[in-house]
Amino acid sequence: MADSRMGGESRTFPVGERPRVVCLCGSVRFLAEFDAASLAETLAGRIVLSVGSHRQRDEDALAHLSGTEREAALERLGELHLRKIDLADEILVINPGGYVGESTRREIAYARQTGKPVRSLESLSTEGIRPAD
């Protein structure tokens, strides 16, 4: 059974063996936690897929766009993140205080629907997590 928490044993890989790929999911309000998780997972020998920037929230990075353009860009980023989940072996939910927003619930549901193990920083409530559209 997969470890349900961040971290784990670090290891080296023989030539030809691929390390596990983990996709970080969660609210971009927790950028420092994304950065810490990315480092911890990398040091544990995993390939990390994550949000576009650990330096600023998507909304801030896209603030120069009109409302319509920003919404379209955010939708594209959401779809791109689902493709990152497709590439991953598992996801790690960044959820300090147990917070899981609507987009993250969608990503968790999608990961489960596609058979990906789900780990999290803190326990996940299954309330409100339903299959992705």
N, C-alpha and C positions, 0 to 999 in steps of 0.2 A: 504494500500500500504506500502511496506517495506521502511524503512528509507534508503536513498541512500548514506548516509555518515556514517563514523565510529562513534561508541558510541551509545548513546541512554539511555533509562532508565534502571537502574539496578533493579533487583527484586529477591525475594526468591521464591522457588518452593515447593509446597506441596509434601508430600511423594507420589512417583509414577509418578509425572509429570517430564518429561525430559526437561532440558534447551535446547534452540536452539543450534545447532552445526554450527559453521562457519569455513570455510576453507579459509585460507589466500593464495592469489595468487599474483605473481608479480616477478620482477627480484630480484635475490639474491644480486644484487649490492646495495640493500636498506636494509641491515640487521638491522641497527638501527631502521628503520621504521617498519620492521617486529616485532622486539622486543617490540616497543612501542604499536603497534596495538594489539599484543597478550595480553599484560597486560591490555590495555583498554577494549578489548572484554571480557576478563576473569572477570575483575571488574564489567562489565555490566551484568554478570551472564551467559555468553555464554561459551560453550565448544569450544576450539580452536584447529583446525588441521592446521599444518603449514609445512614449509620446514624442512628438516632434522636437520639443524643447524642454529642458529642465530649468531654464532660466526665466521664462515668462509664460503666463497662461495663454491659451489659444486666443481668448477674447482680446487680450492685450496685444498680442502679435498681429491680430487682424483688425485692430481698431481703425486703421487708415482706410478700410473698405466701407462702402455704403452698407446699410442694413441688409439689403437683399444679397449683395456679394458676400458679406460676412456669413450669413445663414447658409448660403450655398457652399462656401469654403468649409464651414464646420460640418456640414453634412458629408462632404467628400472626405474630410479627416476621419469622421466616424466610420465610414465604409472602409477606408484604408486600414483603420485599426482592426477591423474584422478580418481583413486579409492577413494582417500580422498574426492574428490568432490562428488562422489557417496554417501558417508556416511554423507555428510553435508546437512544442510537445506538451506544454502545459501553460497555465496562466498563474500569475501571482497578483492578487488584488491588494492594492495599496489603500487601506481603509482605517486610518487612525481614528480612534474613538468609535469604530464600527460603522462609520459613515459610508454609505453606498448610494450614489445618485442614480438617476434614471439611465444615463448612458452606460454606466458601469453595470447596472443590473442587466441591461441588454447584452453586454459583452460576456457576463457570467453565464447567462442563459445560452448564448451562442456557443460558448466553449463547451458547456455541458452537453448541448444538443449534438455537437460534433465529436463527443467522446474525449475531450481534453480534461485532464485532471485540473482541479482548481485549488490553489493554495491561497492563503491570505495572511496579512499581518495580524489581524484580529479575527475572532470568530465571525462567521457569516450567518445571518438570519436568512432562511429561504423565503421569508415573507416578501411578496412582491417580485420575486424572480421567476419569470415565466419564459417559455420558449421564445426565441427571437423570431421576428417576422420574416 
